[in-house]
Amino acid sequence: MIRVVALYKQPEDVDGFMRHYEEVHTPLVRKVPGLAGLEVTRITADAFGGEAPYFLMAVMTYPDRETFDAAMRSEENRAVAKDLMSFARGLVTVMVGEDVE
């Protein structure tokens, strides 16, 4: 399983950010071919009760490397990346990982 993890820092305008994320960005992500799952988590605190360095986490899953590579080359994914930079530049860190057996 390949996972793409996007961690978002606290935006200045939370309501505007969430509106765009839910109404524009998430529908674009769901169109990416091969996407097996999308989980979005609102971060409320760090594990020790302090303020978390992130506001939101999204995890997108792909069944294998071949599907992931094709998805990343797709027009739909290019639309996701363009949109991401339009509203989250400077706020988002995106990482790719593979499950460990």
N, C-alpha and C positions, 0 to 999 in steps of 0.2 A: 504494500500500500504506500502510495506517495501522498504526502500531506503538504499543503501550502498553508502557512500560518501568517496571518496579518495581524500585527499588534498596532493599535492606534493610541497615540497620546491624547490627553484631554483637549478637546477643541474649545475655542473661545465661545462659540455659539452652539451649545449642545443640541438644542431643539432643531436648529437649521441643519446641523450635521446629521442627526438621526433621521430627519425627514428625507434628506437626499440619499442617505445610506439605504433606507428601507424602500423608498419609492423609485429610485433610479438605479443605484449601484447593485443592490441585491438582485433585481430582475435581470440585469446584464450578466452577472456572475452565473445565474442559473441557466443561461443560454449556452455557456461554454460546453462544447461537445466532450463527452467522456466524464463529466463531473459526476462522481458517485455520491457525494454528500457535502452539505454545507451546514456548519454549526456556528452560531454567533453567540458570544457570551459577553454580557456587560460586566466589567470588573468593578467590584465594590470595595475591595481592600486588599492589602497584601496578607500573607498567611500569619503575620505577627500582629495584625490589627492596625497597622500604619496605613499611610496613604499609598496606594498602588501607583507605580510609574506609568501604568496604562489604563485606558478608559474602556477599550473594547478589544475583543479578540475574535477573529474569524478563522475557522479551520475548514479548508476545502480538501476533499479527498478524491484520489484517482486510483483505480484498481492496480495499475502497473506503470512502469516507466514508459512503455510505448504509447499508452493512452495519454499519459501526462505530456509527453513531448509533442504529440499531435495537437493536444489542447492548447499548449502554449504557442503554437504556430498559427492557430486559427484566427480568422477575422473577428470572431466573437471575443476572444481573449484580448485582441488589440483594442477593441472598444472598451473592455474592462479597464485596461491599463490607462487609456486616455482619460476615462472618467475618473479613475482613482487620482490621477495627478491634478484634475480640475478641482477637487474638493479636499484632498488629504495630503497634498505635497507638504513635506516637513513634519507631518504627523504620523506617518505610517512606516513601519518596518515590515518587510515581507521576507519570509524564509521558506526554504523547501527542505523537507526531510523524508527519509524512508524508514519504515518500521524496522525494528531490530528483532531478530528471532531469538 
